[in-house]
Amino acid sequence: MANRYKIYAVIFVLIITAACSDSPGMYRRYEASGNYTRSTHKVKILFLSISDSDVRVNIREKYIKANLEKEMPDIEVEYDLGGGGQDYASKLKVYNSSGSMPDVWFSEQNLSTVVIAADNALDLSPYIFRWDFDKKFSGKDLIMPDKNGKIYCVQSGNDKFTTPRLWYHKDLFEKYGIQVPATYEELLKVCELLNAKGIVPISIIGRDGWTLNLHLLQTMIMSEDPQVVIDMLNGATDFTNPVIKRALERIRELVLAGAFPKNAVNTGYEPAINMYTSGSAAMLAAFSWELPKLEKLSPDTDFMPWPSARMGTSTEDAVQYWGAPLSGYMVWSKTKNPEAAARFAMYCATQDALYYNIESKSPTELNTGVKIENSSVLAKKDLEQLELTPIKVPSIWSAAFNTRTSAEISVQNSKLLTGRYSPEEYIRAINPLWLENAREIRDKGRDLHYRFHLLP
């Protein structure tokens, strides 16, 4: 299969740590080593936080806030709840253009590049290497300096173990005698049957085009030819590519077939998840970071390989994973106390990792010392299938799109969800921006961050 596509793939090894501890206490050890100076007064940090999903809320409330006094008693944090999606992106853009930033914030790569270009991001490499934070990672690509020798983000490394899944209710499928669809045509027939039963076929996060932005468009492309996504990551193709056009046509066909809720274009994050867990929707298109919640609220949950759009193409042979090197916690270059802000950013990345290790029983590249035990059967299945998939491709949304492209993609995907907007109109609107974006990718290169290997 890999020879046929001649695909270059990102290969990474799933590593689950074996040591066991509660909280790492890393910052107390820094203090003991004399590598930083504790302030005699509490340092105030303004932290811009994503606040539109249970995962991010739980990380902030149950980990970052809950462990702060113990781990960083000299830090006082003011929390700016920035919402999510385009609301969060807009807020960060306003901060960036004003010249006055939060001390620390979470950023995806398509937003990070703009902040870095405005010289608003602090180089964290002096602190990372002075405090041996780099030695906590099983893989080194996440703390590898950019071509200018600087590191702008710190993260948990859970994203590499996160992939979009098509979740479904096994009990409901069994009740109506529905076979798991293997092809796109079979998926359409399943949607037709479910609609006839008065059940929403697939719940998605439609507001601002969220599901389409982050994974459904890429999934539809990869279901026909994964090589096209690799070409996009390298800036080597554009939206006039016939495979991309057909992917857009399939999404629109699903809309017109009633695959998604009627108000999908206005459906936010948690309402979309709740539509599935309440049983109102038979399937849910969402990332695997939702697995613990879905299992808890809907024990009959399982996931299926995304249906293939072309004979001979198996979506079990190629998957998308979330994240990018410039996605993570960043620090303002003009913060009053860069050392304290850098420590807090690394603390946040560590709390992220603890959340995923403890709550989700999910691995991270940042080693917290937590031993992952008693994972559910579904969680093991998810990680095993991801590990066995030979072709692992980064998200084009997080790894390739710049700010202008991602903003316009959100607009175009929202229009596509109405069913009244054609792929041709979509392509005419987005392609000029993407051609500039692709030129930037080719000019800058991605060799430092994305190492593609020819599979045997």
N, C-alpha and C positions, 0 to 999 in steps of 0.2 A: 504493500500500500504506500509506504513512504517513498520507495523508489519511483513509483508512478507519479507522485506529486513533486518529487525533488524538493521536498520541504526542508527548510532549515528550522530547527526547533530549539527552544530553550529547554535544557535538561537540568533538572535540579533533584536533589535527593531528599526524600522525606525523612526527617530525623526527629524522633521523640526522645526527649531527655530522660535520663534514668535517675538522676539525683533527686532527693526530696527535701523540701524546706517549706517554710510558710512564706514570709516576705523577705526579699533579698537583703534589705538593710544596706544597700550599696552606698548610699550617701553618707551614712554614719562611718563607713569604712573609708570613704574619701576624706572625711574630716580627720579621722585618726591618722591617715597617712600624711597629712599636712599639705596635700595638693590643692586645697582651697581654703580660703579664709572665711569663717562664719561671721556674719555681721552681728554687731551687738544689738541692733534693732531689726525687727521683722522687715524683710524686703517685700514690697508690694508688687505683685505681678498681675497684669491684665491678660486674661486668657480667653480667646475667642473659640467657642466650642460648638461643634455641630450638635443640633438638638432636635432632630426630627425623627429619630429612630430609637427603638428600645435598646439596641446594642450600644449606641453612643451615649444614651442617657445613663444606662447601667454602668458603663465604664467610668463616666464622670462622677456619678453619685456614689456608687458602691466601691469604687477603687481609688480614683484620683482624689476625691474629697475625703473619703473615709480613712485613707492611709496617710494623708498629708501631714497631720500633726506628728505622727510617729516617725515618718521618714524624713520630713523636711520641716522641722519646727520653726525654722527661721524664715519661712516663706508664708506670706499672706496673699491669697489669691482672690481676685475679683473676676467673676465669671460673666462673660458676655455671651448669652445664648443666641447664636446666629441663625437658628433654623437649619434648613438643609436645601439641597439641590441648588436651583438658581437663586433662591433667596440668600443662601449662604455665600454663593459666588459673588453676588452683587454687593453684599456687605463687605466682603474682603476687598473687592475692587474699589469701593468707596474709601476704605481705609488706605489702600495703596496709593490712590491718586491724591489723597489729602496730605500725604507725607508723614502722618502720625499713625502708627500701627499699634496693634496689641503687642505686648511683650512676647507672647507665645500664641501660636494658633496651629490648627491642623489644616493641611493643604493637600489637594491632589495636584499631580504634576502639571496639568494644563493651567492651573492657577499659579503654581510655584514659579514657572518660567517668567511670568510677568512681574512678579515681586522681585525676583532676582535681577531682571533687566532694569528695574527701578532702583537697584542698589538698596533694597529694603530688607534683604535677608542676611543674617549673620553667618559667617563661616564658622561652623561648629567643630571643624577638624582639630584645632588646638586642644579643645576640651575633651573631645572623644578619645584622642590618643594619650593625652596626659592622664586621664582617669581610666584608661584601659577599657573603655566602653566597647571598643571594636572587638575585644577578645571574647565578648559575650555572645557573638554571632556564629552560628554553624556555617553560614555562607557569607562570603565577604563582599558580594556585589552590592549589598544594601548600605555598606559603610565605605564604599570605594570612592575616593575623591573624583570630582569631575575633572575635565581636561585642564581646568584652571587650577587644579590642586585643592579645591575647596569642597566641603561637604555642607549642604544646606538643610538636610532633613534627617531626622531619626525616627525609626518606626519599629514595630514589633516583629515584622516579617511574617505575620499570619496570612497576609494577602496571597502569598505563593501557594498556600494550601486551600485557597478559596476559588470556587468555580461556579458559574451559573448552572442551575439545575431546573428541570421541569418536574416539580413535585406533584404528586397526585394522591387522592384518597383511594386506597386499595379496596376498602369496604364498598365504596360507591361504585367503583368499576366492576366489582364482583356482583353487586346487586343488579346491575343492568346488563351483565354479560359482556362488558366492554373489554376487548383485547388492547393491550398497550400498543399504541401505533408505532410502527417502525419507519414509516415514510411520511412525507409531507401530505400526500394524498390521503393516507389513512388518518392522519391528524384532522384533516378537514371533515372527514366522515364522522369521527368521534365528536367533533364540535357540533355537527348537525344533529346527532342523536341526543346529545346533552341539552341542546337548545329545545328540542322537542319535549324534553322532560322538565323544562322550566329551570334548568340549572345553568349557571354561568360556566362556560367551559374553562376559561383561563383567566385568572385574576392577574393584573399587572399594575405597576405603579405608573400611571399615565401622566400625571402632572409634570409639566416641563419636559415631557418625553422621556422620563427617567429610565424606565426599563429598556426602551429602544436605544437610548443613549449609551447606557452602560454595558448592555450585553445582547439584546435581542437582534439588533442589526448585524453585529459581528457573528452571532450564532447562525443567522440565516445565510450569511456569506459562507461561513465555514461548513455548513451543511451541504453545500454544493462543491466548494473547492477551497480548502484551507490555505492554499498557496496565495490566494488573492489577499488574505489578511496579512500574511508575511510581507507581501509586496507593499501593502499600505504602510506597515511599520517601517519599511525602508524607504518610503516616499517614491516607490517605483510604479505606482498605478494611480488612477483617479476614478471618480464616480461614474465616468462614462463606461467603465469596464462592464461588459454584459452580465457578468456574475453578480456585480453589485446591483445593477438595475433589476435583475430577476429577484434578488433578495428583497428589494423594496416592493416589488410587485407581490411577492408572497405575503409580506406583512400587511399590505393593503387588502389583499384577498381575505386574510384572516379577519380584518376589521369588518369588511363587508359581509362575511359569513357569520358575523355575530360571535366570534371566538372570545372577544373581550367584553367587559361590562359596557353598557350603553354610555355611561358617564366616565369611561376610562380616562379620557383626556383631562378630567378634573380630579381623578382619584389620587390621593396622597399616599405616603409610604405606609403608615400603620393601617389606614382603612383597607388598603389592598391586601395586607397580610391577614387582617381580621376577616375579610371576605372569604378567604380560604379556610382559616381555622374554625370559623362558624359553620362551615359546611355549605355556604351559599355558592361557592365555586368548587369545581371538581379538581382543577389544577392551579398551580401557582408558578409563574416564572420569576425566580428569585435566586440570589446567591446562597451558597452553602453556609454562610454565616448565620442564616436563619434556622438551621437545622435544630438546635436545642429547643427553641420556642415552638417550632412546628410539631416536634415529637411530644412535647409536654401538652400542648393544647389539642393536638390531633394525632393520637397514638397510631392510627392506621396509615400514617404518612409513609410514602416511599417515593423514590424518584426514578425516572426513566431516562435512557439516552435520548438526546434531542433527535426527533425524526429526521431522517436523511432526505435531502432534496434531489439527490441524483443516484442512480443505480451504481453501485461500486464504491460509493463514498459512505463510510461508516463514521458516525460522530463519536464512536467509542475509540477511534484512532487519533482524534485530535480534539483538544479542549482549550478553552480560554481560561487564563487565570487572571485574577485582579491585581492591581498595583503596578507601581513603577518606582525607580530609584528616587525620584523627586517627590514622592508622596509620603507625607509624614508630618511630624511636628517641627515647626520652624520658629526662629527667633528673630525679632526685629534688630536690624543692624545698629539702630540708635537707642536701643534700650539702655536705661540708666545703670543697670547692673547686669552686664552680659554674662558674668559667671553664674549668678543665681538663676537667670533665665535659661541658660544652657543646661544647668542641673535640673531645672523643672521640666524642660523638654524631654530630657532623657528619663526622668521620673515618669512622665506621662507615657512614653513609649513602653516602659517597663510595666506600668499598670495595665496598659493595653494587653501586653503579653500574658500577664497574670490572669486577666479576665478570660482570655481565650483558653489558656491552659486549664483553669479551674472550672469556669462556668460552662464553656463549650467543649471541654476536653479535646481541644484542638491544638496541634503543634504550632510553634512559632520558631522563627530562626533566631530570635533573641532568647537566650537560655535563662530562664528564671529559677532553675533548680527544682521546679515542680515536676513530679512524676505523674504522667497521665495514665490513669487506671480506670477500669470499669467503664470504658467507652461503650456506648450502645451498639447494637448490631448494625443499625443504619449508619452511625458515625464511622464505624470500621469499614463498612461497605463503601462509603463516600471516599475515604482516604485511600483505600486499596485500589479502587477504580482509577482515582486520580494518579496514583503512583504507577499503575500499570499502563496508563495511556502514553504512547510513545511520543506524541507531538503535543507540546504545551506552549501555547502562544499567549503573549501578554495582551492586555486589553488595549485596543486602539484608542479608546476614549481616554484612558489615563496615561498611556505611554506615547501616543502619537499626536493627538489633537492639541493644537495650541488654544489659547483662550478664545480667539475670534471664531475659530472653527467650531469649538465645543458649544459656544453660545448660539451660533447659527444652527448647528445640528439640533439643539434643543427646540428651536423654533420650527424647523422643518419636520422633526419627528412628531411634534404636537399637531401639526397640520396633517401629517400622514394618518394619524389616529382618528381624524374626523371622517375618513373614508371619501372625502370630497376633493382630495388633493392627489394629483398623479405623480408617479415616479419621475416623469419627464420634467415637471415643474420643480420637483425636489432637486433633481440633478442640476438644472439650470441655476438654481439659487445657491447651492452649496459648492459647486465645483470650482468657481473662481477663487474662493477663499482656500479651498483645499489645495489647489495648485500652488499657492503661495506657501501654505503649510508644508507641503511635500518638498518644496525647494529648500525650506529651512532644515528639514530632516536630512536631506542629502548634503547640504552644506556643513551642517554641524556633525553629522555622523552619529551613529548609535553603537559603534563597535565596543566602546568602553562599558556600556551597560547591558547590551543584548548580544549574547554570544550564541550564534546559531551554528549548529553542527549538522552535517549531512548524515542522515540516518542510513544505516545499512539496508 
